[in-house]
Amino acid sequence: MVIPHSRPVFAAGVADVCNDVLAEQILACGKHTQALEQQVGQALGLPNTLAVNAGTSALMLAIRALSKGKTNPRVGIPSYVCASLWFAVKAAGAKPVLMDCNADFTLDAEQARDMSNTLDMLVLVHPFGMVEPLAAETFACPVIEDIAQSVGATFNEQKVGTFADVCIGSLYATKPWGGAYGGFIASKHAELIAQCGVMINPDGSNLEATYVGHHLLSNVHAALASHRIQHAEHEQKQRQAWAMKYDALLAEFAEQGKASPIHSVAHSQGNAFRYLVHCAVDIAPIIQAFQSLGIAAARPVQQPLHQNDEQALPQAKHAWQHTLSLPLLADMSNDEFTLMQQGIRTCFTS
Ligand SMILES: Cc1ncc(COP(=O)(O)O)c(C=O)c1O
């Protein structure tokens, strides 16, 4: 048996949705893309939504829209995030400024406030299915909320993604709303979304525009994502229930100081997208031990951004060496859970 790190769940009816796309014979942007935009807007409670081909494109476009008229804008991003953020900032013609994280991967509030005076914008990431509480604060520069991994989470009973000027998300295969490839930008400001909208379709654009790319979301990806979104709340509850079982399994190792679960908020507030564990020792041999048992434990971040910066980013460096992500699958079978139980006991005991 191999327990993968991520696994999409396809609820009943998914074949009908795919057949509908095939019957209509439109793979390009189409009615499912438009329906998805409405669905995302309704799910978030934000009136202006644009579906695009990737979360990375969504972030790049939001940065471009917010940096209109600025040369070489400086964009603050957390240092312990996936490399897509780094590349999105660069693709927008901006400079990424890495910010170190706290032990739960949120940003240090004082540092973020200070730095916002020197930044053109700040990307606040709700990390790994958890919540970045700073989203509820006001900063000296515009803020983009990144809910790629935490869509469905809430803070003070408000949905993440609805605090900042604009939010972006991903519809990539492994994400909670994953429909293979895709992303979205949503905002209460119609003008911002309209600015992003003129950058996504080269055939419909003004040739004088500074930037336009082919970022439309295909009908087939939209149809799959739309189906996943309909069932996302149910999947979230299933993951939250498994996460509580993992907490119980880890309790003895947490007491011994060997391995402790990391939560920035209670499971009920986050979406339990990932299950992260802080290990006292370097995680490389622990990952290998899990993998030899058929459990695809992994690093939550594949490529350490802190290596790309001359600044000292001690917490990001520590997180890279000591943070493990265990598979947390909504539709985990009892046999798979038994294997996870064995894996947790074996790999953290030694
Ligand atoms: C926090 C975060 N933001 C943005 C992205 C980019 O999304 P995509 O893979 O759809 O381009 C990712 C992807 O892993 C992510 O984890």
The ligand as an SDF file (V2000), in Angstrom:
LIG
                    3D

 16 16  0  0  0  0  0  0  0  0999 V2000
    0.2150   29.4560   -1.0360 C   0  0  0  0  0  0  0  0  0  0  0  0
    0.2370   29.2810   -2.5290 C   0  0  0  0  0  0  0  0  0  0  0  0
   -0.0460   30.3130   -3.3350 N   0  0  0  0  0  0  0  0  0  0  0  0
   -0.0450   30.1920   -4.6630 C   0  0  0  0  0  0  0  0  0  0  0  0
    0.2610   29.0060   -5.2760 C   0  0  0  0  0  0  0  0  0  0  0  0
    0.2740   28.9170   -6.7800 C   0  0  0  0  0  0  0  0  0  0  0  0
   -0.7760   28.1440   -7.2830 O   0  0  0  0  0  0  0  0  0  0  0  0
   -0.6690   27.3030   -8.6460 P   0  0  0  0  0  0  0  0  0  0  0  0
    0.0800   26.0520   -8.3630 O   0  0  0  0  0  0  0  0  0  0  0  0
   -2.0980   27.0490   -9.0230 O   0  0  0  0  0  0  0  0  0  0  0  0
    0.0240   28.1510   -9.6550 O   0  0  0  0  0  0  0  0  0  0  0  0
    0.5630   27.8980   -4.4940 C   0  0  0  0  0  0  0  0  0  0  0  0
    0.9040   26.6270   -5.1460 C   0  0  0  0  0  0  0  0  0  0  0  0
    1.3880   25.6970   -4.6200 O   0  0  0  0  0  0  0  0  0  0  0  0
    0.5480   28.0270   -3.0830 C   0  0  0  0  0  0  0  0  0  0  0  0
    0.8310   27.0020   -2.2870 O   0  0  0  0  0  0  0  0  0  0  0  0
  1  2  1  0
  2  3  1  0
  2 15  2  0
  3  4  2  0
  4  5  1  0
  5  6  1  0
  5 12  2  0
  6  7  1  0
  7  8  1  0
  8  9  2  0
  8 10  1  0
  8 11  1  0
 12 13  1  0
 12 15  1  0
 13 14  2  0
 15 16  1  0
M  END
$$$$
